[in-house]
């Protein structure tokens, strides 16, 4: 019996140890903004960085074509097959649903045969250039999480530029150039993403990889997001800790994958030969059957939900933040400057919660949150990753003078780390702690905290042991 019990414990220990390995493959979803935990002082909220799930962002965009009358079918016209210029029995007619090819068909479900697609007018005005701008707008900042994929029903264009905007279409920057001949079209040497590195990942390149004209199995154009992620996270994106660390500390890298709008500039249709066949101009046009854009709402790591209401995306902000991107602190929660959440330390990150404006004069704010358990941030090495969740420096005398403002109570504003609330105006802290809510180690102010002080966060191993004993049913319930 004892042997079987020992073997069970050993097997469980191996399982828990493997789960508790630093930076496991499944970490980093950041799908919870807060969780309630139980401490010796009772229940408290433990806040963490959070973000919405990645999803198909084409469901929420608005599409605009320029020129606006570039779609085929008004008036009706016939067009030729790309591979056979003498087979010109295809018709586009905007007044007949079965023969119409409106822009929304670029974003519909493509499980049907034949494919549905948007199509431009033919190049009947040659030699005037046949050029189209397709603008995708979200009226919201989004973060790209997967490759942008454009599937052409016609041949892939000989020349194309993918552009991005970070200011709702007021200004544009190139994302990537595409051409059958980069040097001739854009005076750029041809490159592929494989030619880049961590140091050149932000370089704007021209690629010839996706501009080989028309073939049955070559209709797709990529803008490679994941290949760029792989420079930091490894070829199979297993080291996401490294990627998130770079995104957290390098604003230019973070902004590179952030957009409010995308623009596809079609500059020259697939010709298939060196010269344009002026006798069969009806064979030259653009047709796109599908565009895929995966990403998430940018909520500055302060929300897990993004709501689409009245044709508008908005973050459902947590951490006492507000705004479309959770980009500022709520009223009466401006005790310190707003800051985005942080992916670090792994795996929970740092919430950087907005805190009450304790020093403000007037009616006290109505708190609708349990005060965050600041001591539970557990940064193993404060010099490596310093959490920004810190209370404003307000003396107890200043606080006491604002008699109408409750600094602490026994319901919502708990004194931390064993402190007790005295007349709702100040916390009486244990000897080892200080701060308005006893949230700071006294040794931190003296700069003497260290491994020998005995006042640091509990080691990683003790949390593992607590989890193990909980699973064995020998300890009281804990939530991590």
C-alpha positions in Angstrom: 0.0 0.0 0.0 2.8 2.4 1.0 4.8 1.5 -2.1 1.8 2.2 -4.4 1.2 5.5 -2.5 4.9 6.4 -3.0 4.8 5.5 -6.7 1.6 7.6 -7.1 3.3 10.6 -5.4 6.4 10.1 -7.6 4.4 10.0 -10.8 2.4 13.1 -9.8 5.6 14.9 -8.9 7.1 14.1 -12.3 3.9 15.4 -14.0 3.9 18.6 -11.9 7.6 19.2 -12.5 7.1 19.0 -16.2 4.2 21.3 -16.1 6.1 23.8 -14.0 9.1 24.0 -16.4 9.9 27.6 -17.3 8.3 28.9 -20.5 6.3 25.8 -21.5 5.1 25.5 -25.1 1.5 26.3 -24.1 2.3 29.5 -22.1 1.7 33.0 -23.2 -2.0 33.0 -24.1 -2.6 35.9 -21.7 -6.3 35.0 -21.8 -7.2 36.0 -18.1 -7.0 39.6 -16.8 -7.4 38.6 -13.1 -8.0 35.7 -10.9 -9.2 35.5 -7.3 -6.7 33.9 -4.9 -6.8 33.0 -1.3 -4.2 34.3 1.1 -3.9 34.4 4.9 -5.6 37.8 4.7 -8.6 36.4 2.7 -9.6 36.7 -0.9 -7.8 39.1 -3.1 -7.6 39.8 -6.9 -4.4 38.8 -8.6 -4.1 40.9 -11.8 -2.1 39.9 -14.9 -1.5 41.1 -18.4 -4.2 39.9 -20.9 -5.2 40.2 -24.5 -8.0 39.0 -26.8 -7.7 35.8 -28.8 -6.5 35.9 -32.3 -9.3 35.7 -34.8 -10.3 36.3 -38.5 -10.3 40.1 -38.7 -11.9 40.2 -42.2 -15.3 39.8 -40.5 -15.0 43.3 -39.0 -13.4 45.4 -41.8 -14.8 47.9 -44.3 -13.5 47.7 -47.9 -13.0 50.6 -50.3 -12.0 50.5 -53.9 -10.3 53.3 -55.8 -11.3 54.1 -58.5 -14.8 53.4 -57.1 -16.2 52.2 -60.5 -13.4 49.7 -61.2 -15.5 46.6 -60.5 -16.6 44.8 -63.7 -20.2 44.5 -64.8 -21.4 48.1 -65.2 -21.8 48.1 -68.1 -21.7 44.3 -68.7 -18.6 43.0 -70.4 -17.1 39.7 -71.5 -13.6 38.6 -70.5 -11.2 36.0 -71.8 -9.6 33.1 -70.0 -6.0 33.9 -69.0 -4.6 30.7 -70.5 -6.6 30.9 -73.7 -7.1 34.4 -75.2 -9.6 33.0 -77.7 -12.0 31.7 -75.1 -13.9 34.9 -74.3 -17.3 33.6 -73.3 -17.1 34.6 -69.6 -19.5 37.5 -68.7 -19.6 40.0 -65.8 -22.9 41.7 -65.3 -23.5 43.7 -62.0 -27.3 43.5 -62.5 -27.4 39.7 -62.5 -26.4 38.1 -59.1 -25.0 35.0 -60.8 -22.7 37.0 -63.0 -21.8 39.8 -60.6 -18.4 40.1 -58.9 -18.7 42.7 -56.1 -15.9 43.4 -53.5 -17.6 41.6 -50.6 -16.9 38.3 -52.5 -13.2 38.7 -51.4 -14.2 37.9 -47.9 -17.0 35.3 -48.1 -16.7 31.6 -47.2 -14.7 29.8 -49.9 -16.0 26.2 -49.5 -18.0 26.3 -52.6 -17.1 25.4 -56.2 -16.6 27.3 -58.3 -15.0 30.0 -56.1 -16.7 33.4 -55.7 -14.5 36.4 -56.4 -14.3 40.1 -57.0 -13.2 41.2 -60.4 -12.0 44.4 -62.0 -12.9 45.8 -65.4 -10.6 44.5 -68.2 -7.6 46.5 -69.5 -9.6 47.9 -72.4 -8.1 51.3 -72.0 -4.5 50.1 -72.6 -1.9 51.7 -72.7 -3.4 53.7 -69.8 -2.3 51.8 -66.6 -4.9 49.4 -65.1 -4.4 50.2 -61.4 -6.6 49.6 -58.4 -6.3 50.4 -54.7 -8.1 48.1 -52.3 -8.3 49.6 -48.8 -9.2 47.5 -45.7 -10.2 49.6 -42.7 -11.0 48.5 -39.1 -11.4 51.9 -37.4 -9.4 50.2 -34.6 -5.8 49.4 -34.0 -5.2 45.7 -34.5 -2.2 43.4 -34.0 -1.4 40.9 -36.8 -0.8 37.4 -35.6 -0.6 35.3 -38.8 0.4 35.7 -42.5 -1.7 37.9 -44.7 -2.9 35.7 -47.6 -4.4 37.0 -50.8 -5.8 34.4 -53.3 -6.2 35.5 -56.9 -8.7 34.0 -59.3 -6.8 35.7 -62.1 -3.1 35.6 -62.5 -1.1 37.1 -59.7 -0.2 40.7 -60.6 3.1 41.6 -62.3 3.4 44.5 -59.9 1.8 45.1 -56.5 2.5 46.9 -53.2 1.1 46.0 -49.8 0.9 49.1 -47.5 -0.1 49.7 -43.9 -1.4 52.7 -41.9 -1.2 53.3 -38.2 -3.3 56.5 -38.2 -6.6 55.4 -39.9 -5.5 56.0 -43.4 -4.0 59.5 -43.1 -0.5 58.3 -43.9 0.8 55.1 -45.5 4.0 53.1 -45.3 5.0 50.2 -47.6 4.9 46.7 -46.0 6.2 44.8 -49.0 6.8 45.1 -52.8 5.9 42.3 -55.2 7.0 42.2 -58.9 8.1 39.8 -61.6 11.2 42.1 -61.9 11.9 44.1 -58.8 14.8 46.0 -60.2 12.8 47.1 -63.2 9.6 47.9 -61.4 10.8 49.4 -58.1 14.6 49.8 -58.5 15.1 47.2 -55.6 17.1 44.0 -55.5 14.9 41.0 -55.1 14.8 39.4 -51.7 12.7 37.0 -49.7 12.0 36.9 -45.9 14.6 34.1 -45.6 17.2 36.6 -46.5 16.4 38.7 -43.4 17.6 38.3 -39.8 16.7 39.5 -36.3 18.6 42.7 -37.1 17.0 43.3 -40.4 13.5 42.0 -39.7 12.0 45.4 -40.2 13.5 45.9 -43.6 11.0 46.6 -46.4 11.8 44.2 -49.3 10.7 43.5 -52.8 10.1 39.8 -53.6 9.7 38.0 -56.9 8.5 34.9 -55.2 4.8 35.5 -55.7 4.7 37.2 -59.1 5.1 34.4 -61.5 2.0 35.1 -63.6 -0.8 32.6 -64.0 -0.6 28.9 -63.2 -3.4 26.8 -61.7 -1.6 26.1 -58.4 0.1 29.5 -58.0 -2.6 32.0 -57.1 -1.6 32.9 -53.6 0.4 35.9 -52.3 1.7 36.0 -48.8 3.0 38.6 -46.4 4.9 36.5 -44.0 4.2 37.4 -40.4 5.1 34.0 -38.9 8.4 33.8 -40.7 9.3 37.1 -39.1 8.2 35.9 -35.7 10.4 32.9 -36.2 13.6 35.0 -36.0 12.9 35.4 -32.3 10.7 32.4 -31.4 12.5 29.7 -33.5 11.4 27.9 -36.7 8.3 26.3 -35.0 7.5 29.3 -32.8 8.3 27.3 -29.7 10.2 30.0 -27.8 7.4 32.5 -27.7 9.0 33.9 -24.5 11.8 35.4 -26.6 9.3 36.9 -29.1 7.1 38.4 -26.4 10.2 39.8 -24.7 11.2 41.5 -27.9 7.7 42.9 -28.5 7.6 44.2 -24.9 10.9 46.1 -25.1 11.2 47.1 -28.8 8.5 49.6 -29.8 9.5 49.6 -33.5 9.0 45.8 -33.7 5.7 46.0 -31.9 4.5 48.8 -34.3 5.6 46.8 -37.3 2.9 44.2 -36.7 0.3 46.8 -35.7 -2.1 48.4 -38.2 -5.4 50.3 -38.4 -5.7 49.9 -42.2 -4.1 47.8 -45.0 -4.0 48.8 -48.7 -3.4 46.5 -51.6 -2.1 48.5 -54.6 -2.5 46.5 -57.8 -0.2 48.3 -60.3 0.0 45.9 -63.3 -2.1 42.8 -64.1 -0.6 39.4 -64.9 0.6 39.6 -68.6 2.2 36.3 -68.9 4.5 37.4 -71.7 7.0 40.2 -72.3 4.5 42.2 -74.3 0.9 43.0 -73.9 -1.4 41.4 -76.5 -3.3 44.5 -77.7 -5.6 42.3 -79.8 -6.9 40.5 -76.7 -7.1 43.1 -73.9 -10.1 41.3 -72.4 -7.7 38.7 -71.0 -6.1 41.3 -68.6 -7.8 42.1 -65.3 -7.6 41.5 -61.6 -9.7 39.0 -59.7 -9.4 38.1 -56.0 -11.3 35.2 -54.5 -10.1 35.5 -50.9 -8.2 37.7 -48.4 -7.2 36.4 -45.0 -6.1 38.6 -42.2 -5.7 37.2 -38.7 -5.1 39.3 -35.7 -6.5 40.7 -32.5 -7.7 44.0 -31.2 -4.9 46.0 -29.6 -6.0 46.6 -26.0 -2.5 47.3 -24.5 -2.7 44.0 -22.5 -5.7 45.4 -20.5 -8.6 43.3 -22.0 -9.4 39.8 -23.2 -12.7 40.8 -25.0 -13.1 43.0 -28.0 -16.8 43.8 -28.8 -18.1 44.5 -32.3 -21.1 46.8 -32.0 -22.6 49.3 -34.4 -19.9 48.4 -36.9 -17.2 49.3 -34.5 -14.6 47.3 -32.5 -14.0 48.3 -28.9 -12.0 46.7 -26.1 -13.8 45.8 -22.9 -11.2 47.2 -20.7 -10.0 45.8 -17.3 -7.4 47.0 -14.8 -9.4 50.3 -14.3 -8.5 51.4 -17.8 -10.8 52.9 -20.5 -10.8 54.0 -24.2 -11.0 52.1 -27.5 -7.6 50.6 -26.9 -7.7 50.8 -23.1 -5.2 53.6 -23.5 -5.9 55.7 -20.4 -6.9 55.4 -16.8 -10.6 55.7 -15.7 -11.7 58.7 -13.8 -10.7 58.5 -10.1 -8.1 55.9 -11.0 -5.2 58.2 -11.9 -3.0 57.6 -8.9 -0.1 57.1 -11.3 0.4 57.6 -15.1 -1.3 55.1 -17.4 1.0 52.4 -18.7 0.4 49.4 -21.0 0.5 46.0 -19.6 3.7 44.0 -19.9 4.3 40.4 -21.2 7.1 40.2 -18.6 7.7 38.4 -16.3 6.7 35.2 -18.0 4.2 33.7 -17.9 1.6 36.1 -16.3 3.2 39.4 -17.2 2.5 42.6 -15.3 -1.0 44.2 -15.4 0.2 47.8 -14.6 -3.2 48.4 -13.1 -4.5 52.0 -12.8 -4.8 52.8 -9.1 -7.2 55.1 -7.2 -6.4 58.8 -7.1 -5.8 58.7 -3.3 -4.4 62.2 -3.1 -7.4 63.8 -4.9 -9.7 66.0 -2.9 -13.5 65.4 -3.0 -16.0 62.6 -2.9 -14.2 59.3 -2.6 -14.3 57.1 -5.7 -16.6 54.1 -5.6 -14.3 51.1 -5.9 -15.7 48.2 -7.9 -12.6 46.0 -7.6 -10.9 44.1 -4.8 -7.5 45.8 -4.4 -4.8 44.0 -6.4 -2.5 41.7 -4.4 0.5 43.7 -5.3 2.9 41.3 -3.4 1.7 38.4 -5.6 3.5 39.8 -8.7 6.5 37.6 -7.7 9.3 39.0 -9.8 12.2 36.7 -9.0 14.8 39.3 -9.8 13.6 42.9 -9.5 16.6 44.2 -11.3 15.8 42.1 -14.3 12.1 43.0 -14.7 10.8 45.7 -12.5 7.0 45.7 -12.2 5.4 49.1 -12.7 2.5 48.5 -10.3 3.4 50.9 -7.6 1.3 53.2 -5.4 1.6 57.0 -5.5 3.9 58.4 -2.8 1.5 60.0 -0.4 2.3 60.4 3.3 -0.1 59.1 5.9 -0.5 62.6 7.2 -1.8 63.8 3.8 -4.2 60.9 3.6 -5.5 61.5 7.1 -6.3 65.1 6.2 -8.8 64.0 3.6 -11.3 62.7 6.1 -13.9 61.9 3.5 -11.7 59.4 1.6 -11.4 55.9 2.9 -7.9 54.6 2.5 -8.8 51.1 3.7 -11.7 49.0 4.9 -12.5 45.4 5.5 -14.5 44.9 2.3 -12.9 46.3 -0.8 -9.7 48.0 0.2 -7.9 45.3 2.2 -4.6 46.1 3.9 -2.1 43.7 2.4 0.4 41.3 4.0 -1.3 41.0 7.4 -1.9 44.7 7.9 -5.0 45.9 9.8 -7.2 48.9 8.9 -7.3 51.7 11.5 -10.4 53.9 11.4 -10.5 53.6 7.6 -7.7 56.1 7.3 -4.5 54.0 7.5 -3.1 50.5 7.6 -1.2 49.3 10.6 1.5 47.3 8.9 3.7 44.4 10.2 7.3 45.3 10.9 8.5 43.9 7.6 6.1 45.9 5.4 5.3 49.5 4.6 3.2 51.6 2.2 -0.3 52.9 2.1 -1.7 49.4 2.0 1.3 47.5 3.4 2.1 46.5 -0.1 5.9 47.3 0.0 8.7 45.4 1.7 10.4 47.8 4.1 13.8 46.5 2.9 13.0 47.8 -0.6 13.0 51.4 0.6 16.3 50.8 2.2 17.6 49.0 -0.9 18.6 46.0 1.2 16.3 43.3 -0.1 18.1 40.2 -1.2 18.2 36.4 -1.0 19.4 36.6 2.6 16.8 39.1 3.8 14.1 36.5 4.1 11.6 39.1 2.8 11.5 38.2 -0.9 8.7 36.4 -2.8 8.4 32.7 -2.1 10.7 30.7 -4.3 9.3 28.9 -7.4 9.8 25.6 -5.8 7.6 26.4 -2.8 4.7 27.2 -5.2 5.3 23.9 -6.9 5.2 22.1 -3.6 2.0 23.9 -2.6 0.4 22.8 -5.9 1.5 19.2 -5.4 0.1 19.1 -1.9 -3.1 20.6 -3.1 -3.5 17.9 -5.8 -2.9 15.3 -3.1 -5.7 16.7 -1.0 -3.4 17.4 2.0 -3.7 21.2 1.9 -6.4 23.8 1.9 -7.6 25.0 -1.6 -5.4 27.4 -3.4 -5.8 29.2 -6.7 -2.7 30.0 -8.7 
